[in-house]
Amino acid sequence: MIVAPYCNGITIRDSTTLIEDTAVYNTYIGIHCWGTSNVTLLGNHVWSNNIGMGITENATATVDDNDVSNNINRGIGTDQDSNVCIINNTIKSNGRMGVWCFGDSTVDIINNIISDQDRGIQYSDTSHGKVINNIIGSNSVNGIECGDNATSEIFDNNIISSNGYGGIVCFQNAVVTISTNTISYNEKRGIELNDYSTVDIVDNSIIMNKDIGIVCSERSETKIIDNIVTGNDNYGIFSQLLKGGRLTAENNYLYGNDEAGIVIDFPSTVKLCNNTVSGGRNGVMTINGATPFIANCTISDSDEYDLWVDNISHPTVFNTNFDLNKLSFNDTESILSIGHWVDVNVRTPNDVPVQNAEITIRNKDGAEVFNGSTDYNGHVSCIPMVEYDLDDMHNYTHRINYTPHTLYASKLGKSDSKKISIDMNRIVNFTLDISDKLAHGNLITKVVEGHEISVEYSGNGTVTIEPAAIPAELPNATNDIGIFFDLKTNGEVEDLYITVRYSDEELKGVNEADLRMYCYLDPGEYDPGEYDPGEYDPGEYDPGEYGGWVMIKNSGVDIHSNTVWARVSHTTIFSPMAREKPASKQALAQQQPGSGTAAS
């Protein structure tokens, strides 16, 4: 037995040591391991010290089968790059913390009983480690805390219960995975996420907490997947994220949470997919400007309302089952958008998938709600389609309908645009014949002032490609990318398909997705008053009697290959230009195959 008031009981420095079956009490640090020590602490009884055990300054320690109790400050503290395994111990009734992990230390905590401190475990100051199969309960504040850039995995049968505030609380840039635990009977929250914490919550039972099962607040980023969240006294999941916070909740079962299964507060990025919400007073509540995206969920058996929409909130609900008779609007400014997913399949008449077919969908008012491209299987999956909006007068006579939608498909300018009208269709099969639309027979490619320009065409004549000066004022509100070229023909030439390659450096603030091919109509060769409006679009600039630039309607851009294309029946001077305001290529690329945008 070691008693040493005001001093350390046992100090180990820079050595390999076994400390076994020793009683240490009434010291400053009961056992202090530091330096390059490699220590095993086995079967000791350490109590009534200021700190029970301290492992610091690169020390390596295995703490096994000890009783670390009733210490004034911390039971076990780690610091300064130490590497510690804490296994099979009883750690209880210490003053501030049972286990404190600090200073970039690596600490694995396995199969312990940790109870009756202020905090059971705290990871902070870039510490990291795993928490596996412990009983962590009856601590006066929190069972586990993670913050200050700490990284932790909390998994595999931890029982975290009956703590005075929360089972697990994460804050200040913590990165945490919480999986396969039972988190129950805590006085306030089962799990709470704050600040800029990034947390995955997977396959846990979060039950019977006395306020809320899971709280996501401030700017935390959270995935909540495959959990059972039931019997919590207030809400199952409560999102109160600020701008910049993100929540994705998928495949969760929420049952019998007293006030509501899920509550979304404030406008932030929230996606709820494939969840089952049942029982309790309300199913899903959206309040204070919330704008969640809710898809493939079942909301049922609520005592009052399956869906509560309040205070200028605007949820969007897709393929979700709920009772319209249990829909509540609590103000006149909130809106509920209701719709479904659409899957598009594009194939040739010979049943060959058409890759990179451009898909555009417009609602009945002509507004574009999606633009993207098919993948290598000819598919675009899960396109969100808003069918109608409801407001506080949410019977069908007051709804705002967006159907029927019109779907357009084309293949890089080598086919005519096809269209289909869609209403509540979930799967749209599209046949696009591209074989007879290709310009064929001849190909010329030339590099003009550093740009590769190619022309496919049919006929027995020839085509030449030459650089060109700018022959007239450019159209209003357009940006060019510095490429001007002149096509000339000799003999019989028809059905020309033009491609021009450009570099990212040449965009110079141009909105890349809006690049189209423009051509110059010379009044000496073409009558500007008789150009075919089906082939050209003068936009805001009418060439009039003096000639000028017009946009070729059958033209477009592939931003993945940095190519502008056009199909024409004549030759003149051409140039790629864009009308729209500048946008980043990164943002544009996010709108490409399979990731189109929806507008409600």
Backbone hydrogen bonds, N-H to C=O, Kabsch-Sander energy under -0.5 kcal/mol:
donor,donor_aa,acceptor,acceptor_aa,energy
2,I,23,A,-2.7
4,A,25,Y,-0.7
7,C,4,A,-1.9
9,G,29,I,-2.5
10,I,30,G,-1.8
12,I,32,H,-3.1
14,D,34,W,-1.6
17,T,15,S,-0.6
17,T,38,N,-1.4
19,I,40,T,-2.9
20,E,18,L,-0.6
21,D,42,L,-2.0
24,V,22,T,-0.5
24,V,45,H,-2.8
25,Y,2,I,-2.4
26,N,47,W,-0.8
28,Y,4,A,-0.6
28,Y,7,C,-3.6
30,G,51,I,-2.7
31,I,52,G,-1.5
32,H,10,I,-3.3
33,C,31,I,-0.5
33,C,54,G,-3.1
34,W,12,I,-2.6
37,S,34,W,-0.6
38,N,15,S,-2.2
39,V,60,T,-2.8
40,T,17,T,-2.3
41,L,62,T,-3.2
42,L,19,I,-2.7
42,L,40,T,-0.7
43,G,64,D,-2.0
45,H,22,T,-2.2
46,V,44,N,-0.6
46,V,67,D,-3.1
47,W,24,V,-2.0
47,W,45,H,-0.5
48,S,69,S,-0.9
50,N,27,T,-2.0
51,I,28,Y,-2.4
52,G,74,R,-2.5
53,M,75,G,-2.0
54,G,31,I,-2.7
55,I,77,G,-2.6
56,T,33,C,-2.5
58,N,80,Q,-2.5
59,A,56,T,-0.9
60,T,37,S,-2.8
61,A,83,N,-2.3
62,T,39,V,-2.2
63,V,61,A,-0.5
63,V,85,C,-3.2
64,D,41,L,-2.9
64,D,62,T,-0.7
65,D,87,I,-1.7
67,D,44,N,-2.8
68,V,66,N,-0.6
68,V,90,T,-3.0
69,S,46,V,-1.6
69,S,67,D,-0.6
70,N,92,K,-1.7
72,I,49,N,-3.0
73,N,50,N,-3.0
74,R,50,N,-0.7
75,G,97,M,-2.4
76,I,98,G,-2.2
77,G,53,M,-2.8
78,T,100,W,-2.8
79,D,55,I,-1.9
81,D,103,G,-2.5
82,S,79,D,-0.6
83,N,59,A,-2.7
84,V,106,T,-3.1
85,C,61,A,-2.2
86,I,108,D,-3.2
87,I,63,V,-2.9
87,I,85,C,-0.6
88,N,110,I,-1.7
90,T,66,N,-2.5
91,I,89,N,-0.6
91,I,113,I,-3.4
92,K,68,V,-1.2
92,K,90,T,-0.5
93,S,115,S,-1.9
95,G,71,N,-2.4
96,R,73,N,-3.4
97,M,73,N,-1.2
98,G,119,R,-2.1
99,V,120,G,-2.0
100,W,76,I,-2.9
101,C,99,V,-0.5
101,C,122,Q,-3.3
102,F,78,T,-1.3
102,F,100,W,-0.5
104,D,125,D,-2.0
105,S,102,F,-0.9
106,T,82,S,-2.8
107,V,105,S,-0.6
107,V,128,H,-2.7
108,D,84,V,-2.3
109,I,130,K,-3.5
110,I,86,I,-3.1
110,I,108,D,-0.5
111,N,132,I,-2.4
113,I,89,N,-2.5
114,I,112,N,-0.6
114,I,135,I,-3.1
115,S,91,I,-1.9
116,D,137,G,-1.0
118,D,95,G,-0.8
119,R,96,R,-2.0
120,G,142,N,-2.0
121,I,143,G,-1.8
122,Q,99,V,-2.2
123,Y,145,E,-2.7
124,S,101,C,-2.1
126,T,148,D,-2.2
127,S,124,S,-1.2
128,H,105,S,-2.3
129,G,151,T,-1.3
131,V,153,E,-3.1
132,I,109,I,-2.6
132,I,130,K,-0.5
133,N,155,F,-0.9
133,N,156,D,-1.0
135,I,112,N,-2.7
136,I,134,N,-0.6
136,I,159,I,-3.2
137,G,114,I,-1.5
137,G,135,I,-0.5
138,S,161,S,-1.3
140,S,117,Q,-2.9
141,V,118,D,-2.7
142,N,118,D,-0.8
143,G,166,G,-2.2
144,I,167,G,-1.8
145,E,121,I,-2.4
146,C,169,V,-2.2
147,G,123,Y,-2.2
149,N,172,Q,-2.6
150,A,147,G,-0.9
151,T,127,S,-2.3
152,S,175,V,-2.0
153,E,129,G,-2.0
154,I,177,T,-3.5
155,F,131,V,-2.3
155,F,153,E,-0.6
156,D,179,S,-0.9
157,N,180,T,-3.2
159,I,134,N,-2.8
160,I,158,N,-0.6
160,I,182,T,-2.8
161,S,136,I,-1.6
161,S,159,I,-0.6
162,S,184,S,-1.3
164,G,139,N,-3.2
165,Y,141,V,-2.9
166,G,141,V,-0.9
167,G,189,R,-1.9
168,I,190,G,-1.7
169,V,144,I,-2.4
170,C,192,E,-2.7
171,F,146,C,-2.5
174,A,171,F,-0.8
175,V,150,A,-2.5
176,V,174,A,-0.5
176,V,198,T,-2.3
177,T,152,S,-2.0
178,I,200,D,-3.4
179,S,154,I,-2.7
179,S,177,T,-0.5
180,T,202,V,-1.4
182,T,158,N,-2.4
183,I,181,N,-0.5
183,I,205,S,-3.1
184,S,160,I,-1.8
184,S,182,T,-0.5
185,Y,207,I,-1.1
187,E,163,N,-2.8
188,K,165,Y,-2.2
189,R,165,Y,-1.5
190,G,212,I,-2.0
191,I,213,G,-1.9
192,E,168,I,-2.4
193,L,215,V,-2.5
194,N,170,C,-2.3
197,S,194,N,-1.9
198,T,174,A,-3.2
199,V,197,S,-0.5
199,V,221,E,-2.3
200,D,176,V,-2.2
201,I,223,K,-3.5
202,V,178,I,-2.8
202,V,200,D,-0.6
203,D,225,I,-2.1
205,S,181,N,-2.7
206,I,204,N,-0.6
206,I,228,I,-3.4
207,I,183,I,-1.5
207,I,205,S,-0.7
208,M,230,T,-1.8
210,K,186,N,-2.9
211,D,188,K,-1.0
212,I,188,K,-1.9
213,G,235,Y,-2.1
214,I,236,G,-1.9
215,V,191,I,-2.4
216,C,238,F,-2.7
217,S,193,L,-2.1
217,S,215,V,-0.5
218,E,240,Q,-1.1
219,R,195,D,-1.0
220,S,217,S,-1.5
221,E,197,S,-2.8
222,T,246,R,-2.7
223,K,199,V,-1.9
224,I,248,T,-3.1
225,I,201,I,-2.9
225,I,223,K,-0.6
226,D,250,E,-1.9
228,I,204,N,-2.7
229,V,227,N,-0.6
229,V,253,Y,-2.8
230,T,206,I,-1.3
230,T,228,I,-0.5
231,G,255,Y,-1.6
233,D,209,N,-2.4
234,N,211,D,-2.5
235,Y,211,D,-0.7
236,G,260,A,-1.6
237,I,261,G,-2.0
238,F,214,I,-2.8
239,S,263,V,-3.0
240,Q,216,C,-3.7
240,Q,238,F,-0.6
242,L,218,E,-3.5
245,G,242,L,-2.6
246,R,220,S,-1.9
247,L,269,T,-2.4
248,T,222,T,-2.2
249,A,271,K,-2.8
250,E,224,I,-2.5
250,E,248,T,-0.5
251,N,273,C,-1.6
253,Y,227,N,-2.7
254,L,252,N,-0.6
254,L,276,T,-3.2
255,Y,229,V,-1.4
255,Y,253,Y,-0.5
256,G,278,S,-1.8
258,D,232,N,-2.1
258,D,256,G,-0.5
259,E,234,N,-2.4
260,A,234,N,-1.6
261,G,282,N,-1.2
261,G,283,G,-1.2
262,I,283,G,-2.1
263,V,237,I,-2.5
264,I,285,M,-3.1
265,D,239,S,-3.1
265,D,263,V,-0.5
266,F,287,I,-1.4
268,S,266,F,-0.8
269,T,245,G,-1.3
270,V,268,S,-1.0
271,K,247,L,-2.6
272,L,293,F,-3.0
273,C,249,A,-2.8
273,C,271,K,-0.5
274,N,295,A,-2.0
276,T,252,N,-2.6
277,V,275,N,-0.5
277,V,298,T,-3.1
278,S,254,L,-2.5
279,G,300,S,-1.0
281,R,258,D,-2.8
282,N,259,E,-0.9
283,G,305,Y,-2.4
284,V,306,D,-2.7
285,M,262,I,-2.6
286,T,308,W,-2.9
287,I,264,I,-2.7
289,G,310,D,-0.5
289,G,311,N,-1.9
290,A,287,I,-0.8
293,F,270,V,-2.6
294,I,292,P,-0.6
294,I,316,T,-3.4
295,A,272,L,-3.1
295,A,293,F,-0.5
296,N,318,F,-2.1
298,T,275,N,-2.4
299,I,321,N,-3.0
300,S,277,V,-2.5
300,S,298,T,-0.5
303,D,280,G,-3.0
304,E,281,R,-3.0
305,Y,281,R,-1.0
306,D,326,K,-1.5
307,L,326,K,-1.9
308,W,284,V,-2.6
309,V,307,L,-0.5
309,V,328,S,-3.3
310,D,286,T,-2.4
314,H,290,A,-3.2
316,T,292,P,-2.5
317,V,337,S,-3.3
318,F,294,I,-3.5
319,N,339,G,-1.8
321,N,297,C,-2.3
322,F,320,T,-0.6
324,L,322,F,-0.7
326,K,323,D,-2.3
327,L,324,L,-1.2
328,S,307,L,-2.6
328,S,326,K,-0.5
330,N,309,V,-2.1
335,I,313,S,-1.9
336,L,390,L,-2.7
337,S,315,P,-2.4
338,I,388,Y,-3.0
339,G,317,V,-2.6
340,H,385,M,-2.0
342,V,383,I,-1.6
343,D,426,R,-2.6
344,V,380,V,-2.8
345,N,428,V,-2.8
346,V,378,G,-2.8
347,R,430,F,-2.6
348,T,352,V,-2.4
351,D,348,T,-2.2
354,V,346,V,-2.2
355,Q,353,P,-0.7
356,N,374,T,-1.8
357,A,354,V,-0.7
358,E,410,S,-2.8
359,I,372,G,-3.4
360,T,408,Y,-2.3
361,I,370,F,-2.2
362,R,406,T,-2.4
363,N,367,A,-2.4
364,K,402,Y,-1.9
366,G,363,N,-2.4
369,V,361,I,-2.7
370,F,361,I,-1.3
372,G,359,I,-2.2
374,T,357,A,-1.8
375,D,379,H,-2.5
378,G,375,D,-2.3
380,V,344,V,-1.9
383,I,342,V,-2.9
385,M,340,H,-2.5
387,E,338,I,-2.4
387,E,385,M,-0.5
388,Y,338,I,-2.0
389,D,400,I,-2.2
390,L,336,L,-2.8
394,H,392,D,-0.9
398,H,395,N,-2.0
399,R,396,Y,-1.0
400,I,389,D,-2.0
401,N,399,R,-0.7
402,Y,387,E,-3.0
403,T,387,E,-0.9
405,H,422,I,-2.7
406,T,362,R,-2.8
407,L,420,I,-3.3
408,Y,360,T,-3.3
409,A,418,K,-2.2
410,S,358,E,-1.6
412,L,410,S,-0.6
414,K,411,K,-3.3
418,K,409,A,-2.6
420,I,407,L,-2.1
422,I,405,H,-3.2
428,V,343,D,-3.2
429,N,427,I,-0.5
430,F,345,N,-3.6
430,F,428,V,-0.5
432,L,347,R,-2.4
432,L,430,F,-0.6
433,D,431,T,-0.5
434,I,432,L,-0.9
437,K,434,I,-1.0
438,L,434,I,-0.6
438,L,435,S,-0.5
442,N,457,Y,-1.4
444,I,455,V,-2.1
446,K,453,I,-2.7
448,V,446,K,-0.7
448,V,451,H,-2.9
449,E,447,V,-0.6
451,H,448,V,-1.3
453,I,446,K,-2.8
453,I,451,H,-0.6
454,S,499,T,-2.5
455,V,444,I,-2.7
456,E,497,Y,-2.5
457,Y,442,N,-1.8
458,S,494,E,-2.4
461,G,492,E,-3.3
462,T,490,N,-2.5
464,T,488,K,-2.6
466,E,486,D,-2.3
468,A,484,F,-1.4
478,T,475,P,-0.9
479,N,578,A,-2.7
481,I,576,P,-1.0
484,F,482,G,-0.6
485,F,574,F,-2.1
486,D,466,E,-3.6
487,L,572,T,-2.6
488,K,464,T,-1.9
490,N,462,T,-2.1
493,V,491,G,-0.6
494,E,458,S,-2.4
496,L,568,V,-2.2
497,Y,456,E,-2.9
498,I,496,L,-0.5
498,I,566,A,-3.0
499,T,454,S,-2.4
500,V,564,V,-2.5
501,R,452,E,-2.2
502,Y,562,N,-2.0
506,E,503,S,-1.2
507,L,504,D,-1.6
510,V,507,L,-1.9
511,N,580,E,-0.6
512,E,510,V,-1.1
514,D,511,N,-1.7
515,L,512,E,-1.7
516,R,577,M,-2.8
518,Y,575,S,-2.5
519,C,550,V,-2.6
520,Y,573,I,-2.4
521,L,519,C,-0.6
521,L,548,G,-3.2
522,D,520,Y,-0.7
525,E,522,D,-2.1
526,Y,522,D,-3.3
530,E,527,D,-2.7
531,Y,528,P,-0.7
535,E,532,D,-2.0
536,Y,532,D,-2.2
537,D,551,M,-2.7
541,Y,538,P,-2.1
542,D,540,E,-0.6
546,Y,543,P,-0.8
547,G,544,G,-1.2
548,G,521,L,-1.7
550,V,519,C,-2.3
551,M,537,D,-2.3
552,I,517,M,-2.8
553,K,535,E,-2.3
553,K,551,M,-0.6
555,S,553,K,-2.0
556,G,565,W,-1.9
558,D,563,T,-2.7
559,I,557,V,-0.5
561,S,558,D,-0.6
562,N,558,D,-0.7
563,T,558,D,-1.8
564,V,500,V,-2.5
565,W,556,G,-2.3
566,A,498,I,-1.9
567,R,554,N,-2.1
568,V,496,L,-2.3
574,F,485,F,-3.1
575,S,518,Y,-2.1
577,M,516,R,-2.6
578,A,479,N,-2.0
579,R,514,D,-0.5
588,L,584,S,-1.9
589,A,585,K,-2.9
590,Q,586,Q,-1.2
591,Q,588,L,-2.0
592,Q,589,A,-1.6
594,G,373,S,-0.6
595,S,592,Q,-2.5
